[in-house]
Amino acid sequence: MPDVLAAPALTPQVSLPDDPVLGDFPYLFDGEWVWRAYCASFGAPAEWPHALRFRQVSYNPGRSAVATYVAERYWEDFASQEQFAVELARDRPARLFRYPDDRSLPGLREVASAIPACNLLNRYVFASTVQRVRVSLVRYRPAGHAVLRHRVGRVRFYVRAMRPDRVPRLLKAGETAGRTDFVIPRLAGSWAEGGIVWLSEIPGKNLRRLIRTGQEPDFAPILANLSQLWNVPIAVDDHRPFYLRGAYRRARRVFRHVLRDHDAPRQALRQASNKLEPFVESWRATSMAHNDFYDDQLIRIPDGRIALVDFEETGLGDPLLDVGNFLAHMRWSAHFGGDVEAKASGDYYGRFRDAALARFGWSERELNLREAVCIFRVGTNPIRHLAPDWPQRIEQAFALVNDVLDR
């Protein structure tokens, strides 16, 4: 790599254990190496960033890693952020790409720029001619997916950018979720070859924020709408079953790798795994389900109804796992949130759990198993977001898992 001026400081200063198969893995946490790789790939910028921030890492030990960074620049009246990623894979040198150029999301560059976005809206969404669109980025996971907002006058769309082979699955999932009383974003248009779908924006208040601020959303309609989804007739050919075993094993593989030098959390991992693995190995999909159901996927619209704004994983699954996943996120917030958030989430957790058990007559043990395996999976978040105290947070996550299993 060429010589460059002193690299901006990389924050947070955190690292994960080496991965011999991914030879460049340690360099992902070395700010100087990352910045030299950036300059080698894109050229040295005219203005040096004031800071280089680690945003997240998607990691599959021994197989692949995608680390995302933000180069930040500050001026008196405004600031700018530039996102880029380093991708590692077995038997392949490191590759860099920066937003909106993403090999896995071929349509992202077009929908992220105003003029190409206008052309696409005229072709796939509007019958009349659009001459102006405001584009903003909502979230982006390199090599995974992106969500943007297109605003045309007073009309707003959420734009989902994904791998093209996932578009039919999203459209089918939307049809299935639409057979319930959940309010579902209207499909405004799609560009299959580019992996782009336009969905109407639904006004309302995010359920997570309502819960965390003590504004008690009624869980009766949530459970009623969920039960409608579970009763949708199964169409095996149209829906891929949720793969709980694969999701669990990937999380376990990450934990085993990163905790190899941390005795206490490694012991807690063994304790949790010994209890969870018989359940995971025997689990089978039994009905239609959401498969990624939690508070941040829901909005309460002004008339009081509940909107389901993210339904991509809808397919064959397990009703108890849907509720278990919701409870796992509530339990996480109750443990790791601030004082007000923790109390509100903990209170809602207890009432939601009791209501589900009473309404559906489920075995408490069966629900506990599913809540525990979902907390186990959520426990990778401190690694993905590179929390400086990630070993301690993971150990606490395993304590939550074992606490649920020992009820």
N, C-alpha and C positions, 0 to 999 in steps of 0.2 A: 504494500500500500504506500502511496506517496506521503512525504512528510507534510504535515499541516501544523498550523498554529496550535497552541495549547487547547485541548479539548474542553468543552464546557463540562461542569461537574454533573455526574449522573446521580440522580436521587430516585428512590431511597437507596442507601448503601446496604445492599442485601445480596445474598447469593444462595445458590443451591449446590448440593454435592456434584462433583464431576460425573459426566456420563461418557465412558470410554467409547461407546459406539458413535456418539455424536461428538466428534473430536473438538469442534469449536464451541461446545456448550459453555465452558467456563468464561469465554470471552463475552458472552451475552451480558455479563455483569461488570464488564470492564469498560468504563466510559471512554477511555482513550481508544480502545480497539473499535468500539461501536462507531465513534465519530470518524475514525480513519476509514472504516468500511463505508460509511455514508459518503464521504468525500470522494472515495474511489469510484463509487457507483454513480453519483449524481453530480460530482464536481463541487469544489469549495464554494459556498454561498457568498454573495456580496456582503451580507451582514451576518456576523457570527451570532448564533443564538445566545441568550443570556443564561439559559438553563436547559438541561437535557433530563427529561423525566421518564422513568420506567412506568408504563401504563399497565401492562399485564403480560402474562406468558401463558400460552397454551402448550402443555407439555405432555408427551407420551413417552416415558423413559425407554431408551434404546431404539426409538422409532422416529420421532419427530419433535420439533419445538418451533413455535412461532412467537417471537418476543416483539412487543409493540412499544414504541418510544414516541415521545412528543418533544419536538424542538420548540422552545418558547422564546419569544422576543417581546420586549416591553418598550413602550415609548410613553411619553407624558400622558397622552389622551387615549391610547388604545394598546392592545396586545394582540399577538398573532400566535397561532399554534400550527405546527406542521407535523403530521403523523407519518411515521414510516415503520417498517417492520423488517426483522431479520428472520429468515426461514432456514432451519436446519433439517436435514433428512439423512437417513443412513446412506452411506456410500455416495454422498453428493456434497459439493462445496456449498458454503453459505450463499444464499441469494437474498438480495434486498429489493424491496419495492416500497413505494410511498403512495399514500392516498392522493387521488382516487384510482391509480393504476394498480390493479390487483388481478393476477392471472386467473384466480379462481372465480372472480366475479366479473365476467366480460362486459356487462352492461353498466357497471358502476360509473365509469368515467363519463359516459354519456348523460346519465341522469344527474350527475354532480355538477354539471356546468349549465348555465342558463340557456344558451342558444341551442345546444343539442337537446336539452330537456324540452324546450318549446317544440322542436321538431317531433320529438317522440310523443308529447302530449297531443299534438295535432294528428298524429298517425294512429295512436292507440286508445286515446281517451275522449277527446272532444270532436264533435262533428264540425263545429265552427273553428275559426283560426285563432290560435292563441299567439299573442305577440310578446308577452312578457310573463315571466315566472320568477318568483323568489325561491331560492334553494337554500336549505339549511340542513346540516348534518345532525341527526339525533344520536345515533350510536354506530360504532363500526368495530367489527372484530375481523382483523385481516385473515384472508383465506377462508373466512367463515360466512359472514353475512354483514349487511349494512342496512340501516333504516334512515331515510332522509325525509324531509318535508318539502313538498311543492305547494306553493301558495299562488293561486291565480285569482287576483281580485280578492273576493271574500271566500272563495272556494279553497279548501285545503285538503291535501292528500298526504297520507303516509306512503312512502315508496320503499318497498322491500327489495333489496338486491341480494341475490343468492346464486348458487350454482344452477345452471339451467335445468339440470335433471331433477331439481327439487320443486320446480314450478307446478307440475301436475299434482304432486303430493299436497302442496299448499292449497291448490284450488279444490281438491277433493276434501281435504280437511275442513275447509270453509263451508262446503256444502253440508257436511255431516254436522258440524257445530251449529249451523243455521237451522237445524231441525229441532232446536230447543227454544226456550223462551229467553235465552241470552240475546241481547242485542249484539249483532255481528257487523263489523265494518263492511260497507257495500263494496263489492269488487267494481272498480271503475275502468280497469283495463289491464292488459298484460302483454308483455313482449317476451315470448317464451325463449327465443334464441339468446336474448341478452340476460335472462334470469331476472326479469323485472316485473313486479306487480304493483299496481296503484290501488290503494284502499282508501275509502273515505275516512276523514278524521271525525271521531266521535267526541262531542263536548261533554265534559263531566269532571268528576273528582276522582283521582286515583285512590283505590281502596287502601293501599298501603299507607298513604298519607292520612286518610280518614282514621284508620286504626291507631296509628302512632300518635295522633293528636286527640285521641279519646272520643272521636265522633261516631262511635259504635254503629257501623253498618249492620243492618239486619241480616243474619246468616240464613234465615229460613228460605228466602228466594234463591240464595246461592245453592243451597243443598237441593232444593226442588229442581232447579235448572240442571244441576249436575246429574240428578237421577234420570232426567229425560235423556241426557246424552248416553248414559249407561244402558238405556233401554232401546236405543236405535238398533234396528236389526243389523246383525253382523254380515258384512260383505268381505269375505276373506281375500278375494282377489283384488279388492280395491284399496286395502289398508295393510301396511306392513306392521306386524306386531312389535310392541315395545320390547326392547332387548335389555331387560333388567340385569341379566347375568353379565353382559358385556359392559354395561355402564358401571356396575359394581366392581368388576375386575380391573377396569382401567383406573378407577379411584384407588383401589387397593395397591395396584402396581406403582402409582405415584407415591403413595404413602410409604411403601416398603423401600423405595429408592431414596427419598429425601430424608427419611428418619433413621438411616443406617448408623448414624453417629449419635443418636439421641435415645438413650436407654428408656427413660420414663414413658414418653409417648409411644415408643415402639412396643413396650409391654402392654400399654392400653390398647394399641392396635390389635395385638394378638387376642386380647380378651374379647374385643368387639367382634373380630372376624370369626372366632370360634363359635360365637352364638349366631351370627348372621348367615354364615355360609350354608348350613343345611336348608334354611329358608330360601335363600337365593337360588340354590340348585334345584329346588322343587317347585319354584314359582312358575306359573303359567298364566297367560292372558285368558280372561274369561268373558269379556264383553267389550263394547266400545268404551273409550275413556279419553280424557284430555291428555294425560301422560306428562304434563309439565305444569300442573295447576298450583298457583300460589297467588298471594295478594297483589303482586305488582302487575298481574295479567288482567286485572279487573278494574272497571270504572263504574261509578254510580252516576248515571246521567240525571239531568234536572228533574225528570218526572219520577225518579226513584227506582227505575229499573236498572238492572246490572248489565253492563256491556262486557263482553269477552273480546279483548283486543289482540290477543296472541293465541292462535289455535293451531299452529303449524304441526305440532306433534300428535294431533288427534288421530286416533286409530285404535287398533286392538290393544287392550290393556286390562286394568283392574280397578274397580271403583274404590276399594280401600286404599290403593296406592295413590289415587288422586287426593283423597282426604289426608292421607299420611304425609304427602309432599307439602300440602298447605300447612299442616301442623308443624312440620319440620322447619319451615321458614319462619313461622311464628315463634317457635322455640328458640331459633337462632337469634331473632331480634330481641327476645326477652332476655337472653343471656348476654349478648354482645352490644346491645344498644345502650344509649344514654339512659339516665334514670327515668325520665318521663316516657320515652319510647319503650323501655324495657317493661315498665309496669303496665302500660296500655296493651302491649303485645302479649304479655303473660296473661292478663285478664281475658283478652279476646280468645287466646289459645284455649283456655280452660272451658269457656262457654261453647266455643265452636266444637271442641272435642266431645263434650257431653251431649250436645245437640245431635251430632252425627251418630253417636252410639245409640241414643234413644230413638232417633228417627228410623234407623235402618236395622236395629237389633243385631249389630255385629258383635263378634267375639272381641273383647278388649285386648286379648293377647294377639289376635291377628292384626288388629290396627296398630298395636305397639311395634310389631315386627316391621311393618311398612314405614311407620314414622321413623324408626331407628335407621333403616337402610337409607332413607332419604336424608337424614341428618348426616350420615356417613358420607354420602356423595357431596352434600353442601360443604362438608369439611375441607374440601380441596380449595375453597375460595381464598383462604389466607395465602396459599401458594400461588394461585393464579394472579392475585393482586399484589403479591410480594409484600405482605405486611412484615415490617421489621421483626415482629415477635411471632412469626408464623409457627415455630415449634410449640410455643406455649398455647397458642390458639388451637392448634390441632389437638394437643393433649386435652384441652377443655372440650373440644368437639367430641372426642372419644368418651369423655366422662358423661356428656349428654346422651350419647348413644347407649352406653351401659346403664345409665339411670333409667331410660325408657324401657330397656330390655329387662331390668330387674324389678319392675313394678309388680 
